């Protein structure tokens, strides 16, 4: 009986941690999907355009 309770608690904890972990990973993944094209299409051309001013 105590073994069953331990297993149930372990599964619940695993699911909880997995949900939190998945949310964090999903947010990071979304930020990367948004940030990389923005960086490539906005920052890179501006950097090439104004790099001679920084030298």
Sine and cosine of phi, psi and omega as CSV:
sin_phi,cos_phi,sin_psi,cos_psi,sin_omega,cos_omega
0.00,0.00,-0.74,0.67,0.01,-1.00
-0.90,0.43,-0.53,0.85,0.05,-1.00
-0.89,0.46,-0.69,0.72,0.02,-1.00
-0.88,0.48,-0.70,0.71,0.01,-1.00
-0.88,0.47,-0.68,0.73,0.02,-1.00
-0.88,0.48,-0.68,0.73,0.00,-1.00
-0.90,0.44,-0.70,0.71,0.00,-1.00
-0.88,0.47,-0.71,0.71,0.02,-1.00
-0.88,0.47,-0.68,0.74,0.01,-1.00
-0.88,0.47,-0.69,0.73,0.01,-1.00
-0.90,0.44,-0.70,0.71,0.01,-1.00
-0.88,0.48,-0.70,0.71,0.04,-1.00
-0.88,0.47,-0.68,0.73,0.01,-1.00
-0.87,0.49,-0.72,0.70,0.00,-1.00
-0.89,0.46,-0.69,0.72,0.00,-1.00
-0.88,0.48,-0.77,0.64,0.02,-1.00
-0.89,0.47,-0.64,0.77,-0.01,-1.00
-0.89,0.45,-0.65,0.76,0.04,-1.00
-0.88,0.47,-0.73,0.68,0.00,-1.00
-0.89,0.46,-0.73,0.68,0.00,-1.00
-0.86,0.50,-0.70,0.71,-0.02,-1.00
-0.90,0.44,-0.65,0.76,0.04,-1.00
-0.87,0.49,-0.71,0.70,-0.01,-1.00
-0.89,0.45,-0.74,0.68,-0.01,-1.00
-0.89,0.46,-0.67,0.74,-0.01,-1.00
-0.89,0.46,-0.68,0.74,0.04,-1.00
-0.89,0.45,-0.71,0.70,0.03,-1.00
-0.87,0.50,-0.67,0.74,0.01,-1.00
-0.89,0.46,-0.70,0.71,0.05,-1.00
-0.88,0.47,-0.71,0.70,0.02,-1.00
-0.86,0.51,-0.66,0.75,0.02,-1.00
-0.91,0.42,-0.70,0.71,0.00,-1.00
-0.87,0.50,-0.62,0.78,0.00,-1.00
-0.98,0.20,-0.66,0.75,-0.16,-0.99
-0.97,0.26,-0.61,0.79,-0.08,-1.00
-0.91,0.42,-0.75,0.66,0.06,-1.00
-0.89,0.47,-0.62,0.78,0.04,-1.00
-0.87,0.49,-0.71,0.70,0.03,-1.00
-0.88,0.48,-0.71,0.70,-0.07,-1.00
-0.93,0.38,-0.63,0.78,-0.11,-0.99
-1.00,-0.06,-0.31,0.95,-0.04,-1.00
-0.93,-0.37,-0.82,0.58,-0.13,-0.99
-0.95,0.30,-0.71,0.70,-0.04,-1.00
-0.86,0.51,-0.80,0.60,0.01,-1.00
-0.87,0.49,-0.64,0.77,0.04,-1.00
-0.90,0.43,-0.65,0.76,0.02,-1.00
-0.87,0.48,-0.71,0.70,0.00,-1.00
-0.92,0.39,-0.57,0.82,-0.03,-1.00
-0.93,0.37,-0.67,0.74,-0.12,-0.99
-0.95,-0.31,0.18,0.98,-0.04,-1.00
-0.91,0.41,-0.52,0.86,0.00,-1.00
-0.93,0.38,-0.42,0.91,0.05,-1.00
-0.95,0.30,-0.50,0.87,-0.06,-1.00
-0.99,0.16,-0.35,0.94,-0.06,-1.00
-0.97,0.23,0.00,0.00,0.00,0.00
